Amino acid sequence: MHAPFALLPTSFPESHWRQACDLAPLFNELVDRVSLDGKFLQEALSRTKKADEFTSRLLDIHSKMLEINKKEEIRLGLHRSDYMLDEKTKSLLQIELNTISSSFAGLGSLVTELHRNILSHYGKLLGLDSNRVPANPAVSQNSEALAKAWNEYNNPRAGIMFVVQAEERNMYDQHFLSAVLRERHHITTIRKTMAEVDQGGVILPDGTLTVDGQAIAVIYFRAGYAPVDYPSESEWSARLLMEQSSAIKCPSISYHLVGTKKIQQELSKPGVLERFLENKDDIAKLRQCFAGLWSLDDSDMTRKAIEKPELFVMKPQREGGGNNIYGDAVRETLLKLQKAGSQEDAAYILMQRIFPKISAAVLMRNGCWHKDHAISELGIFGTYLRNKDTVIMNNQSGYLMRTKISSSDEGGVAAGFAVLDSVYMT
């Protein structure tokens, strides 16, 4: 079936669009700096580790890498920072920062092309100008970052491995990147599940990872971000094997951990950004987009959330859509956790609920269209590549607009809640 999409692009203020784009290189640099502070990651996630089995297993791999002093000299990040525009305060607020499997560079770029094409033909009729839809180089930029990382690894016989889910629904977004890597950069890509990596993966004496005899330069994770990706011990041993190899990981285990909700909440605390960044202007720009984020051991905020659950979202340490808790369920979950009196509350964070502008949209799904009231979320892609002390790439690299009916809380396209869209600058 075709990917769901909006028939026309969604209005978004140009000033906030530019603000979001300017933040991308700052978040790229921040992820890299935080990833190097193993002590910070382990301490900040220590309570979460006790409450959340999945995060605990990731932290175990991370601590093994710290023990053997494993250095990732070439570090590659394909990130996506997601924002909503709060209607009341007119401020751009960050929803989350994705550091693993940041999807829809491929299909998102196509939808932007579709919208520009529609407006170039019918724009006059609609009173819309195709030049107000910003270009979206997400697929070419993400492919270029993977190709440059492959180049830095400097083994022409090695390929790029896409780690994928066994039942992959979003495969064409991934195949798009593979096609660009093959046609534009002449790089071989292979697709393997984590179970297949466990079966066919070997680390050679020099640290090279081979899978079924193919040397791997770059491992690009499009799976491994959710507990469902680890149905057995086989997947966990594959993740450890890949981490121990000399292949460039996108992301490495430390980059993956930087993207957890708990780290997002820790970074929003007063004085924490200063631990990682020196430039006061950069720090102020990042702080400006932070929504209210709290740990559940903040008793004042949990009391407020029980009294007014509609103003908060509860988030577990999960990626991929469909995991958050809203409305009356926030109150019920908090009361249940208080009653249990266990450490389970450390598995969640509380976040200020953002109320974006509602507008009319035409949504296309399964070949049918329907008009509805909708809200939108803007994701900005960032590409980052560093070899030791040299930053090779640190760019804003295109965008993803997702639009969903205003009555839906969740926002994942692959999870079936939203449609792909693009920006119309106002």
C-alpha positions, 0 to 999 in steps of 0.5 A: 500500500502507498504511504499515507500522506497529506494532499497539500502541505501544511502552513508553518511560520518561516521564523520557527522553521528557520529556528528549528533548522538552526538547532540541528547542528547544535543538537548533533554536537550535543549528542556527540559530547554527551556520548563521550561522558560514560559516567554521566550516561550510567549515573543519569540512567541508574534509577531507570536501569532498575525499573526498565529491563530494556534500558538495563540491557542497553546499559550493560552493553555500554558498561562492557564497552567502558570496561574494555575502553572501546573507543569509537574514533569514527562517530556517525549520527543520523538524528531527527529532532521533533518539534511542535509549535505551541499555539498559546505561547507561539514557541517552538518546543522539542518533543524528542530527539531521535538518535536511532532509526530516524526514519522517513528521509526517503519517503519524506523527501518524495512527499515534498517533491509531490507537494512542490509538483502539485503547487507548480501546476495548481498553485495559482488556482489554490492561491499557493506558491510552490516556492514556499515549500522548502526543498528537502534533501533528507535522502541525499544528505543521509546517504551522503553521510553514510557514504562519507563514513564508509569512505573514512573506514577505508576498506573498499571491500567492505559494505554498509549493513542495514539492520532491519526488523524481520517483519519490516513494514517501512522497507521502501523508505530504507530501500530508497537510501540503499538505491542512492548509495548504490547509484550515486556512491557505488556502495554495496548494502546488505540487509540483515536482521539481528538474528541473522547477524548472530548466526553469520557474524564473526569478528576477525582478529583485526576487529573487522566485522564480517556477516556471511563472509561480507566485511562491514564498514558501517552498521546502520540500525533500522531496528534494535530500538524497541524490546520487540526487536529482541525476542531472544538472547540471540539478538542481544548477543548480535548487538554486543558483537556489533558493538565490539567490532571496529565497524562504524555504528549508526548509532553506537550504544552511547549515541543510542542512550543519549536519545532516551527520554530520561537523558532528554529530561536530565539535559533540561535541568539547570546547569547540565548543558554547561557540562557539555557545551561552552558557547552561551548563545548555543546553550540559550538557543537549545534551552529555548526549545525545551518543553517542561520535563520532570522526573517522577520523583518531583513530588510537586509536579506529580501532584499537579499531573494527578490534579490536571492530567490533561496538561501532561504526557507520561513517556516511557523509555521507548521509541517508535510511536504508540507508547505514551500515556495521555489524559486520565490514564496519566492520573491512573498510572501515577496513582498506581505507581504511588500505591506500589511504592516501588522504583517503577516510576523511574521507567517514565518521565513527565512532559508538558503537553503541547497544544499546537494549532488545529487546521483543516487537512486532506489526508490520503490513506489506502487510496482514499481521501478524507478531510479532517481537523489536524495538527502537525509535528516537524522533524528536522534531520541532522547528519554528524560525522567525526573522525577523532578530532575532525568534524567532517560533517555537521549539517541540518539535512532536510525535514519530515512533517507529520500530520495527524487528526487532532483527536489522535494523541500518538504521532507515528506514521508506520504505527498508523497514526499520522500521514507524511506531509511537508512545510508551507512557509508563512 
